[in-house]
Amino acid sequence: MPRSRLLTVSEVASEFHVTAQTIRNWIEHGVLPAVRVGRGYRIRREEVDALLERASAESASLATRRNVWAPTSTSLPRHHDATLPRSVWEVGDAPLPTKKR
């Protein structure tokens, strides 16, 4: 059985186009398995490939679950409470006086 290549944090960061600190965070949170060698980490090539596969599978499923043309929610209020002024510039039914030019 051939030995798998061990990559450094910097090599993996370069491949993912992220910082080395991001890779260390992934290792710390268990997203990317690694082995500690001295003061640094080494990551097996197979683990990097598996992470890439998981990431592409997750992003594909996220993209297909959402219909951008039919949003299901909005952050804008749909109903106006009639007891409240429609604007901060109105008092009751009459707008606040404005300065004439």
C-alpha positions in Angstrom: 0.0 0.0 0.0 1.6 3.3 -1.0 1.9 6.0 1.6 -0.3 9.0 1.1 1.3 12.4 0.8 1.2 14.6 3.8 0.5 18.3 3.1 1.4 21.3 5.3 -1.2 23.8 6.4 0.2 26.3 4.0 -0.1 23.9 1.1 -3.7 23.2 1.9 -4.5 26.9 2.4 -3.0 27.6 -1.0 -5.2 24.9 -2.6 -8.4 26.2 -1.0 -7.4 29.9 -1.5 -7.8 30.7 2.2 -5.4 31.7 4.9 -3.4 29.3 7.0 -5.4 30.4 10.0 -8.6 29.2 8.3 -7.1 25.8 7.8 -6.0 25.7 11.5 -9.6 26.6 12.5 -11.0 23.8 10.3 -8.6 21.4 12.0 -9.5 22.6 15.5 -13.2 22.3 14.8 -12.9 18.8 13.3 -13.8 19.9 9.7 -10.4 18.7 8.4 -8.7 15.8 10.1 -4.9 16.3 10.6 -2.0 15.0 12.7 0.2 17.1 14.8 3.9 16.9 14.0 6.0 18.9 16.3 4.5 22.4 16.4 2.7 22.1 13.1 0.0 20.0 11.4 0.1 17.6 8.5 -2.9 16.7 6.4 -3.3 13.6 4.3 -4.1 14.3 0.6 -7.1 12.0 0.9 -8.6 14.2 3.6 -8.2 17.3 1.5 -9.9 15.5 -1.5 -12.7 14.3 0.8 -13.3 17.8 2.1 -13.5 19.2 -1.5 -16.0 16.5 -2.4 -18.2 17.3 0.7 -18.0 21.0 0.0 -19.1 20.6 -3.6 -21.9 18.2 -2.7 -23.2 20.6 0.0 -23.0 23.6 -2.2 -24.8 21.8 -5.0 -27.6 20.7 -2.7 -28.0 24.2 -1.3 -28.2 25.7 -4.7 -30.9 23.3 -5.9 -33.1 23.6 -2.8 -33.7 27.3 -3.3 -35.9 28.9 -5.9 -34.7 32.5 -6.3 -37.7 33.5 -8.3 -40.2 32.5 -5.5 -38.8 33.7 -2.2 -40.4 32.1 0.9 -39.7 34.8 3.4 -38.9 38.5 3.5 -37.5 40.7 6.2 -39.9 43.6 5.2 -43.2 43.9 7.2 -46.2 43.1 5.1 -48.9 44.7 7.3 -49.1 48.1 8.7 -50.5 48.7 12.2 -53.2 51.4 11.7 -52.8 52.7 15.2 -49.1 53.7 14.5 -48.0 56.6 12.3 -46.9 55.6 8.9 -43.7 57.5 9.3 -41.6 59.1 12.1 -42.3 62.4 10.4 -46.1 62.1 10.8 -48.2 62.8 13.8 -51.6 61.1 13.5 -52.9 61.8 10.0 -51.1 65.1 9.4 -47.4 65.2 8.5 -45.1 67.3 10.6 -44.6 70.9 9.4 -41.6 71.4 7.2 -39.4 74.4 6.8 -40.3 76.5 3.8 -37.6 77.8 1.6 
